[in-house]
Amino acid sequence: MVAPGARSQHKRSRYELSSAENEHTYRAKRRRPNNYPPEFWDTLSTVRLTRRALREFDRRREHTGSAPVARATRKFTPQRVLRSYSRRIKIFASDGGPDLSALRGYSDLPTAPITMSQSSFDSRKRSRRSSTKQSSTTGKTKNTSPYNGNFEQKLVDRGIYPDGYEGPDGDPLEPENLMTIREAFAKPRSSLSPSQFPESEFARFKKQNRLAKSESQAVTSIIPYIAGSKDSQFQTAGTIPFNNMKRFDPSITTPTPDFYYGASPSQIDARVRNDIGEYIMPSSRTSVPAAPNYFRADKSASGRADVAQMQAMYDGAVGARGMHTLQNYGTAAPVYDNNAYTISSTYHPGTGTLQMYATHPAPPASPGGETQYYTTQLNGCFMIGTPDGFRAGASAYRNAREWTTEQRDRFIASANAVAQRHSTETRSLGGGKDTNVSSDTEEESHNSETSADELALDYKSSTKRRRGRRVSS
């Protein structure tokens, strides 16, 4: 029989042991940050030297149980040295660097390379034994974002190219309407003339730019000066994940523009929304603008400008794909006119610069491939130097807003006409009572006074009835 004191002491010992184990597990998890799934690394054409890439390399090395070898089919490309490692490298090098004596026995080293393209590292039996250990070391997976060093490479692998990317002939691929766009954006605006926008107003803008330390402050205090009072007349939204749109790659994060301009969903024919909704409908909610083709990436004074540029490149590809789909709605094969109809802009309070980019689609590099999207920088305006510099940037921003609206409305009207013509042809072939019912239904569904709730119901019901249907000329 166990004494009461001994029993309580035994329980306390078990409790203390359990607490110690939980603390050890908690600390171990904290030391193992989340990483991307193996499929992410296997599909990269070039792997950059980042912390996550090194963790994945170590994970695969530990999984095979073999030492690193000198020969590999997939190489890391060290684009930069991490700042946090620079001090460690100096200390390590001060003692003479690594011991290279082991290289004398290189011929005896294992010859099987450890590659980043291997889909499996061992047999199924070994994989089962190490499943518990693997899950504890890798943790949860996540999608890559513009803050990751391999994000741009991932976009390039999917045919989305940054500004200055050279084509097969060595020259950057630019849209044919580049000069037309620049001329349209350079037009002066009466609202920004010296009489309407004096130097005192410019001084207020500079003050707000200095005070804007966060991204939210930049949006609320700086952007209104650039966008002007007429900005409220346009359909806008921001920080809304485009969950309803098709992704370029499942391992890339969902597009979530900081700000964009689009059209009201009621402006687009219900058949068009049903047929190509995954390319032009960011959300199934009728309050969210559709067919976006003008985006803006906002950053704080200390924000990274390169991240804003990658966001503009990603957002621009999403918008250009939607415009190209609207432009080719009802055609048997896509047509490429080599023109840009999508604009992305970035503003960085730290440097006071507004940068604008155009994105245009190009034919696939190989038959049966995917459409390519090229980003081209239009201009860059230093807006905190002089009043004229501010006027140039603000004029470009406002002119781009109106120009993209014209292009978007033109493509929507064209797609609506194709859908309505197809509906008329279908009714004429059907005839009888079904024709009258169809005609009455179409007139009711496209009434300009249709409420938002009715539009949402119409979109959901049409998706169920017409799934898989495509309009053809």
C-alpha positions in Angstrom: 0.0 0.0 0.0 1.4 3.4 -1.0 1.4 6.2 1.5 -0.6 9.3 0.6 2.5 11.5 0.7 4.3 9.2 -1.7 1.4 9.1 -4.1 1.2 12.9 -4.3 4.9 13.0 -4.8 4.6 10.5 -7.6 1.9 12.6 -9.3 3.9 15.7 -8.9 6.9 14.0 -10.5 4.8 12.9 -13.4 3.4 16.4 -13.8 6.8 18.0 -13.7 8.1 15.5 -16.3 5.1 16.1 -18.6 5.7 19.9 -18.3 9.3 19.5 -19.1 8.5 17.4 -22.2 5.9 19.9 -23.4 8.3 22.8 -22.9 11.0 20.9 -24.9 8.5 20.2 -27.7 7.4 23.8 -27.7 10.9 25.1 -28.0 11.7 22.6 -30.7 8.8 23.7 -32.7 9.9 27.3 -32.3 13.3 26.4 -33.6 11.8 24.8 -36.7 10.1 27.5 -38.7 7.5 26.7 -41.4 8.7 25.9 -44.9 7.3 25.5 -48.3 6.3 22.0 -49.5 8.8 19.9 -51.5 6.8 20.5 -54.7 7.6 24.2 -54.5 11.3 23.6 -54.7 11.0 20.9 -57.3 9.3 23.2 -59.8 11.8 26.1 -59.5 14.2 26.4 -62.4 16.8 28.2 -60.2 16.9 28.0 -56.4 18.2 31.1 -54.7 20.2 30.9 -51.5 17.7 31.7 -48.7 17.1 30.4 -45.2 14.2 28.3 -46.3 16.2 26.8 -49.2 18.9 25.8 -46.8 16.4 24.3 -44.4 14.9 22.3 -47.2 18.4 21.1 -48.4 19.3 20.1 -44.8 15.9 18.3 -44.4 16.5 16.2 -47.6 20.1 15.5 -46.5 19.0 14.3 -43.1 16.2 12.2 -44.7 18.7 10.3 -46.9 21.2 9.9 -44.1 24.1 10.7 -46.4 26.7 13.5 -46.3 26.6 16.4 -48.7 28.5 15.8 -51.9 30.3 18.1 -54.3 28.3 17.2 -57.4 24.6 18.0 -57.8 22.2 18.4 -60.7 20.4 21.4 -59.2 22.6 24.2 -58.0 21.9 27.0 -55.6 22.4 30.5 -57.1 23.7 32.8 -54.3 22.3 36.1 -55.4 23.1 37.8 -52.1 24.6 37.0 -48.7 22.1 37.3 -45.8 23.0 40.2 -43.6 22.6 38.2 -40.4 25.2 35.8 -41.7 27.9 38.3 -42.6 29.2 38.6 -39.0 29.3 34.8 -38.6 31.1 34.4 -41.9 33.8 36.9 -40.8 34.3 35.2 -37.5 34.5 31.8 -39.2 37.0 33.1 -41.8 39.2 34.7 -39.2 40.2 31.3 -37.9 41.3 30.1 -41.3 38.0 28.9 -42.7 36.8 25.3 -43.0 39.0 22.3 -42.7 39.5 21.0 -46.2 41.5 17.9 -45.3 38.5 15.7 -45.9 38.6 16.5 -49.6 41.6 14.3 -50.0 39.4 11.2 -49.9 36.9 12.6 -52.4 37.0 9.4 -54.5 35.6 7.5 -51.6 32.7 9.8 -51.0 29.2 8.6 -52.1 28.5 9.5 -55.8 24.7 9.7 -55.5 23.8 13.4 -55.8 21.3 15.1 -53.6 19.1 17.1 -55.9 16.3 19.6 -55.3 14.3 17.9 -58.1 14.0 14.5 -56.4 10.3 13.7 -55.7 11.2 10.9 -53.3 14.3 10.3 -51.3 13.9 6.7 -50.1 11.7 3.7 -50.2 8.1 3.7 -49.1 9.0 1.7 -46.0 11.6 4.2 -44.9 9.2 7.0 -45.6 6.7 5.5 -43.3 9.2 5.1 -40.5 10.3 8.8 -40.8 6.9 10.3 -41.3 6.5 11.4 -37.7 10.0 12.9 -37.7 9.4 14.6 -41.0 6.2 16.2 -40.0 7.7 17.6 -36.8 10.7 19.1 -38.7 8.8 20.7 -41.6 5.7 21.9 -39.8 2.9 23.6 -41.7 3.5 24.6 -45.4 2.7 28.0 -46.8 2.6 29.7 -50.1 5.4 32.0 -51.4 4.8 35.7 -51.3 6.6 38.8 -52.7 8.6 38.9 -49.5 10.3 35.6 -50.4 13.5 35.6 -52.5 12.2 32.9 -54.8 8.9 34.7 -55.6 10.2 36.4 -58.7 11.8 33.2 -60.0 8.5 31.4 -59.4 6.7 34.1 -61.5 9.3 33.9 -64.3 8.9 30.1 -64.4 5.2 30.7 -65.0 5.8 33.1 -67.8 5.4 36.4 -65.8 8.4 38.6 -66.5 9.7 41.7 -64.7 10.6 45.0 -66.3 13.6 44.7 -68.6 13.3 41.0 -69.1 15.0 40.2 -72.4 13.4 38.1 -75.1 15.0 35.5 -77.3 16.7 38.1 -79.4 18.2 39.9 -76.4 15.9 42.9 -76.5 13.2 43.7 -73.8 9.7 42.9 -75.1 7.7 46.1 -74.8 4.0 46.7 -75.9 3.5 48.4 -79.3 1.3 51.1 -77.7 4.0 52.1 -75.2 4.4 55.6 -76.7 0.6 56.1 -76.9 0.3 55.3 -73.2 3.1 57.6 -72.2 1.6 60.5 -74.2 -1.8 59.9 -72.7 -0.4 59.9 -69.2 1.6 63.0 -69.7 -1.3 65.2 -70.5 -1.7 68.2 -68.1 -4.8 68.5 -65.9 -6.5 71.7 -65.0 -7.1 70.5 -61.4 -3.3 70.5 -60.9 -2.5 73.9 -62.5 -0.7 76.4 -60.3 -4.0 78.2 -59.6 -5.8 75.1 -58.5 -2.8 73.5 -56.8 -0.5 76.2 -55.4 2.8 75.7 -53.6 1.1 75.9 -50.3 -0.8 72.8 -51.1 2.4 71.1 -52.2 4.0 72.0 -48.9 1.1 70.2 -47.1 1.7 67.2 -49.2 5.4 67.1 -48.3 4.5 67.4 -44.6 2.1 64.5 -44.8 4.7 62.5 -46.6 7.2 63.0 -43.8 4.7 62.1 -41.2 3.5 58.9 -42.9 5.5 56.2 -41.1 3.1 53.3 -41.7 1.4 52.0 -44.7 -2.0 52.9 -43.4 -0.9 56.5 -42.8 0.4 56.6 -46.4 -2.9 55.5 -47.8 -5.1 57.9 -45.7 -2.9 61.0 -45.8 -0.8 60.9 -49.0 -2.8 59.0 -51.7 -5.7 61.5 -51.6 -3.4 64.2 -52.8 -2.3 62.1 -55.7 -5.7 60.6 -56.6 -7.7 63.8 -56.3 -11.3 64.4 -55.3 -12.8 62.6 -58.3 -11.4 59.3 -57.1 -14.6 58.5 -55.3 -16.4 58.4 -58.6 -14.7 55.1 -59.6 -15.2 51.5 -58.6 -12.4 50.7 -56.2 -11.4 48.1 -53.6 -8.3 47.0 -51.8 -6.8 44.3 -49.6 -9.4 41.7 -50.8 -8.0 38.3 -51.6 -8.8 37.3 -55.2 -10.0 33.9 -54.0 -12.5 33.5 -56.9 -9.8 33.8 -59.5 -7.7 31.0 -61.0 -4.1 31.0 -59.7 -1.1 31.0 -62.0 0.5 28.5 -59.6 -0.9 26.7 -56.5 2.3 27.4 -54.5 2.0 31.2 -55.1 0.0 33.2 -52.6 -3.5 34.4 -53.6 -3.4 37.9 -55.3 -4.4 40.5 -52.8 -3.8 44.0 -54.3 -3.4 46.9 -51.9 -5.8 48.9 -54.1 -7.3 48.5 -57.5 -9.9 49.9 -59.9 -12.5 47.8 -61.7 -16.0 47.7 -63.0 -19.3 47.0 -61.3 -20.3 43.4 -61.7 -23.7 44.5 -62.9 -22.0 46.1 -65.9 -20.9 42.7 -67.2 -23.4 40.3 -68.8 -24.4 37.4 -66.6 -23.3 34.9 -69.3 -19.9 36.6 -69.5 -19.5 36.4 -65.7 -20.4 32.7 -65.8 -18.1 31.8 -68.7 -14.9 33.6 -67.7 -15.6 34.5 -64.1 -12.4 32.8 -62.9 -10.4 35.4 -64.9 -12.4 38.6 -64.2 -14.4 38.1 -61.0 -12.2 38.5 -57.9 -15.1 37.6 -55.6 -18.6 36.3 -55.9 -19.8 39.3 -53.9 -21.5 42.0 -56.0 -20.0 44.8 -53.9 -16.5 43.9 -55.1 -15.4 45.5 -58.4 -14.7 43.1 -61.3 -12.3 43.0 -64.3 -9.6 45.0 -62.5 -6.9 46.5 -64.8 -5.4 49.3 -62.7 -3.6 48.4 -59.4 -1.5 50.2 -56.8 0.9 48.8 -54.3 1.3 50.9 -51.1 4.3 50.9 -48.8 5.4 52.7 -45.7 8.5 54.9 -45.5 10.5 51.9 -44.4 8.9 49.4 -46.7 10.8 47.5 -49.3 10.5 49.0 -52.8 11.5 45.8 -54.5 8.5 44.0 -52.8 6.2 46.7 -54.2 7.6 46.2 -57.7 7.0 42.4 -57.4 3.5 43.1 -56.2 2.9 45.3 -59.2 4.3 42.6 -61.5 2.0 40.0 -60.0 -1.1 42.2 -60.0 -0.4 43.4 -63.5 -0.3 39.8 -64.8 -3.7 39.1 -63.1 -5.2 42.2 -64.7 -3.7 41.6 -68.2 -5.0 38.0 -68.2 -8.5 39.3 -67.4 -8.4 42.0 -70.1 -7.0 39.5 -72.7 -9.8 37.1 -71.8 -12.5 39.8 -72.2 -10.9 40.9 -75.5 -11.1 37.4 -76.9 -14.5 36.4 -75.5 -16.3 34.4 -78.1 -13.3 33.8 -80.4 -12.2 30.4 -81.6 -8.5 31.1 -80.9 -6.9 33.9 -78.8 -5.6 36.9 -80.6 -2.5 38.8 -79.4 -2.3 42.5 -80.6 0.9 43.1 -78.4 -0.7 46.0 -76.7 -1.0 46.8 -73.0 -4.3 47.6 -71.3 -3.3 47.0 -67.7 -1.4 49.5 -65.5 0.2 49.0 -62.0 1.7 51.7 -59.9 3.7 51.9 -56.7 4.3 54.8 -54.3 7.1 54.8 -51.7 6.9 57.6 -49.1 10.6 57.0 -48.1 11.8 58.1 -51.6 8.8 60.1 -52.6 8.6 58.3 -56.0 5.7 57.1 -58.0 6.5 54.3 -60.5 4.1 53.1 -63.1 4.2 49.8 -65.1 2.3 48.4 -68.1 1.7 44.7 -68.5 0.8 43.1 -71.8 0.2 39.4 -72.9 2.3 37.6 -75.5 1.8 34.3 -77.3 3.1 31.1 -75.6 6.7 30.3 -76.1 5.8 26.9 -77.4 2.7 25.4 -79.0 0.2 24.4 -76.4 1.9 26.5 -73.7 0.6 29.2 -71.5 0.3 32.9 -72.3 3.2 35.1 -71.2 3.0 38.4 -69.5 5.7 41.1 -69.8 6.0 44.1 -67.4 7.3 47.4 -68.8 8.1 50.5 -66.7 6.3 53.6 -68.1 7.9 56.3 -66.0 9.0 57.3 -62.5 8.2 60.6 -60.9 10.0 62.2 -57.9 7.0 63.9 -56.3 8.5 65.5 -53.2 11.2 67.6 -54.9 9.2 70.4 -56.7 5.6 71.2 -57.4 6.1 70.4 -61.0 7.4 67.0 -60.1 4.2 66.4 -58.0 2.0 67.6 -60.8 3.7 65.2 -63.3 3.2 62.2 -61.0 -0.4 63.1 -60.0 -1.4 63.8 -63.6 0.0 60.4 -64.7 -1.8 58.6 -62.0 -5.2 60.3 -62.7 -4.8 60.0 -66.5 -4.0 56.3 -66.1 -7.1 55.8 -64.0 -9.3 57.3 -66.8 -7.4 55.5 -69.6 -7.7 52.1 -68.0 -11.4 52.7 -67.4 -11.9 53.4 -71.1 -10.1 50.2 -72.1 -12.0 48.1 -69.6 -15.4 49.5 -70.6 -14.6 48.9 -74.3 -13.7 45.2 -73.7 -16.8 44.7 -71.4 -19.1 46.2 -74.1 -17.6 43.9 -76.7 -18.0 40.8 -74.6 -21.5 41.7 -73.7 -22.4 42.2 -77.4 -21.0 38.7 -78.2 -23.0 37.2 -75.3 -26.2 38.9 -76.3 -25.8 37.9 -80.0 -25.2 34.3 -79.0 -28.3 34.4 -76.9 -30.4 35.8 -79.8 -29.1 33.1 -82.1 -30.0 30.4 -79.5 -33.6 31.8 -79.1 -34.1 32.0 -82.9 -33.1 28.3 -83.2 -35.3 27.2 -80.3 -38.6 28.9 -81.1 -42.0 28.2 -79.5 -42.8 28.9 -75.9 -39.3 28.3 -74.8 -38.2 31.3 -76.9 -40.7 33.6 -75.3 -39.7 32.5 -71.8 -36.0 32.9 -72.6 -36.6 36.3 -74.0 -38.5 37.5 -70.9 -35.9 36.1 -68.6 -33.1 37.8 -70.4 -34.9 41.1 -70.3 -35.4 40.8 -66.6 -31.9 39.6 -65.8 -30.2 42.5 -67.7 -32.5 45.3 -66.5 -30.3 48.2 -65.3 -32.4 48.5 -62.1 -31.5 44.9 -61.0 -30.6 44.9 -57.3 -27.4 43.6 -55.9 -29.1 40.7 -54.2 -30.9 39.7 -57.4 -27.6 39.9 -59.3 -25.9 37.6 -56.7 -28.7 35.0 -57.1 -28.5 35.2 -60.8 -24.8 34.7 -60.8 -25.0 31.7 -58.5 -27.9 30.0 -60.4 -26.3 30.6 -63.8 -23.1 29.0 -62.6 -25.0 25.8 -61.7 -27.0 25.8 -65.0 -24.3 26.7 -67.4 -21.2 25.1 -65.9 -18.7 24.1 -68.6 -20.5 26.2 -71.3 -18.4 28.4 -73.5 -19.5 30.9 -76.1 -18.2 30.5 -79.6 -18.5 32.7 -82.6 
